[in-house]
Amino acid sequence: GGLRVQSGAEAQRTELLSNMDAVISTEFKEQLGPIIARAVTASIARATVQYQLQRQYGDLAGFVGLIYQIVSTQADTRIWSSLPKRFDIASVPRPENDQLTLEWSGQFHQVDLPQGQFHLIWVRAPRAGAQPGIQVITL
């Protein structure tokens, strides 16, 4: 679930704005054909280089080419590890004491609001139970 946001006497839960798993899944389905074509082309090129190395310079060079092919052939998973799983949102009135309380996974965090009319509070939680990173951005 999301965060519980306490602003003075008012409290509410954040609501799901975007599920990145669904967004990435949709994008992946659209790009699957070109991804496969690039992977096959790159694999054929590496296999050709390995074959030529072995043919021209012997088994040791072919083995080095094989090692390069194994090491350089891997899935690009950066997008999964760098994007949040979900984006949640809530809108609450500014508390009179300029402090919000965020509750997440049984942990409570006080957030002091600086001067300004509107604030975006960015909470990044790498995993359940971990200490979240909280950043207040004045708009």
N, C-alpha and C positions, 0 to 999 in steps of 0.2 A: 504494500500500500504506500500511500504518500506520507507527508508530514502532517502533524497537527500543529496549527499556528494559533497561538493565544495572543490576542491584542486587547489588553485591558480585560473587560469581562466577557468579551466575545471570543469564541474559539471555533475554528473550522478545520476541516481536512483539505489538503490540496486535492485537486482533481486531475486526472490524466489529460494532458494536452496532446502528447504524441508518443506512440510506442515505436521506438527506433527499430526493433526487431521486424515489425511489419513493414516499415519504410524500406529497410535494407533488403528484405525478402522480395518486395515488389521490384525494386531496382535491379536486384540480381537476376530475377526471372527475365527482365527486359534485356539484360546485357549478356546472358549466358552464351548465346551463339558467338559473338565476337570474342568472349573470354576463351572459349574452347578453341576457336581458330588461332588465336595468338599462342595458346599453350601448345597446340600441335605443331605449329610452325617453329616455335622456339625449340621444341623437343627434336624435331627433324634436323634443325641446324646444328644442335649440340651433338647429335648422333653422327652426323656427317663429319664434323670436325674430329670427333673421336676416331672414326674410321680412317680418315686421312692421316691423322697422327700415327696411328698404328701401322698403316700401310707404308708410310714414308720413313718413319723413325723407329719402328719396332714395337715390341710388346710393352716395354716400360712406358713409352710415350702414350700408347693406347690406354694403359692403366691410369696414367695421370689424367688423360682426357675423360675416362670413366669417372674418376673421383670428382673432377670438375662438374661433370654432368649431374652426379648425385647431389653434390652440395648446392648447385645453383637451381635445382628443380624443387621448388617448394611453393606452397600456397601463400598468397599475400593476404595475411589476416590483419593487417594494420587497422583497417576500418572498424573491425569488431572490437579491438582493444582500446581504440581512442575515442569512440563515441559513447555517450551515455545510453543506457538501456531504455530509459524513458524520461520524458519531460513532464513535470506536473506544474500546476499553477493554482494560485489562490489570490484573492484580493481582500484585504482587511483594512479597516480604518486605522489611522495612526493613533496609537495609545497615548494617553495624557502624559505618562511617565517616559515616553520615548524608548520603551523597551518592549520587544517582542519575545515570546518564549516559543521555541521550536521543540517539538517532541518527535523523536524518531527512534524506533526500535527500543523504546523504554528509556532513552537518554534525553535529558532536557538541556537545551542550550539557550542562553540569554543573548539577544542581539540588540545592541544599542544603535538607535537610528540617529544619524547626524542631521543637522539642519537641512531643510529642503522639504518640498511638498510631496514628491513621489520618490519611491525607492524600489529598486529591484534587488531582491535578496537571492543570490545564487548559492545553492547548496549542492555540493558535490560529495556524494557518498560512494566510495569505491566498492564497498561491499557491506552487507548487513553486519552490524556490530562494530564496524570500524568508525573511527572518529571522523565526522564529516568536515569538509572544508567549507567555511561560510564566508561569503564576500558580499558586502553591502555596496550597491552602486546607486548613487544619487542621480536622478534624472532631471 
